Amino acid sequence: MSTRSDRGAVVVADLHRSYGAVRAVRGVSFTVRHGEIFALLGPNGAGKSTTLEILEGFRARDGGRVEVLGLDPGDRAVGRELRERVGLMLQDVAVEPYLTVRETVARDAGYYRAPRDVDEVIALVGLAGLERRRVRSLSGGQKRRLDLALSLVGDPRLLFLDEPTTGFDPTARRAAWRLVRSLRDAGTTVVLTTHYMEEAQALADRVAVLAEGRIVAEGAPSELGGRAAAPTRIGFALPAGCSPADLPLAAAHGVVADEDGLVTVRTDEPTGTLHRLTAWALGRGVTLDRLAVERPSLEEVYLGLTDGAAAAPERSVR
């Protein structure tokens, strides 16, 4: 017999929320499967923060249905149960500056019936060796790692990560990505928001893009907005003494050469097109410098989906 939570870790159906005359969320629907990383993307004012705050139980909805681990986050009677099962990493976390790292994590561990080991969590987020350092003396990136530790110490089944790697250097960011993937692989469901499209590409199993309070696209990052079927771009520097007319390409290919001599070719047959180009270059004894082969990036698709979207005011209550 199926339970409500069998439908998904998070179920949102026809969600609505307005602020006066402003409709911040307009009929949003999506499902987050158990054990996946789901990224909710959108520009500022798209309704992303309002949607998350409704899921987290911080804000009431005007209409629609919401389930988080089979519970209604708007039902105060299940608030304690939900807090035991959900971890939150918010953009701004109020932490006592004069406590040490270990004291801070241990204090939050005391709020849960069955928390994770404090020292294990500190090591997981890369703060081992800093246990006795006071919060006020941590760098911005180290404070974000502490925020991540606080979201994990309750051993949540569902984890909300709001801009989790802001302030991280590239090495720390990739370490955080590895941690998030390991949590997913161990069965934790993750709902992620980020303005780093590289982060969404690296982590998310699926993404949904919000614009003007509506979902405008949803799917795997590699397929979003028809990305998988989009023409491939082949770029290279035109060899000295050659013109675009010398290239062994049919007129049907989209060939564009800019004033710096960089050629871009758009093709639906990248393997054959690249073979003809490299064979031509070898035959002429020239090099295709700056050679690159790529499909439209997730960032390009995202910008195309959200371009011109008007921002609606959102005020965080978290």
Secondary structure, DSSP 4 states (H G I P E B T S, - for coil): ---GGGG-SEEEEEEEEEETTEEEEEEEEEEE-TT-EEEEE--TTSSHHHHHHHHTTSS--SEEEEEETTB-TT-GGGHHHHHHHEEEE-SS----TTSBHHHHHHHHHTTSSSPPPHHHHHHHTT-TT-TTSBGGGS-HHHHHHHHHHHHHTT--SEEEEESTTTT--HHHHHHHHHHHHHHHHTT-EEEEE-S-HHHHHHH-SEEEEEETTEEEEEE-TTTGGGGGGSPEEEEEEPPTT--GGGSS--TTSEEEE-TTSEEEEEES-HHHHHHHHHHHHHHHT---TT-EEEPPPHHHHHHHHHTTPPPPP-----
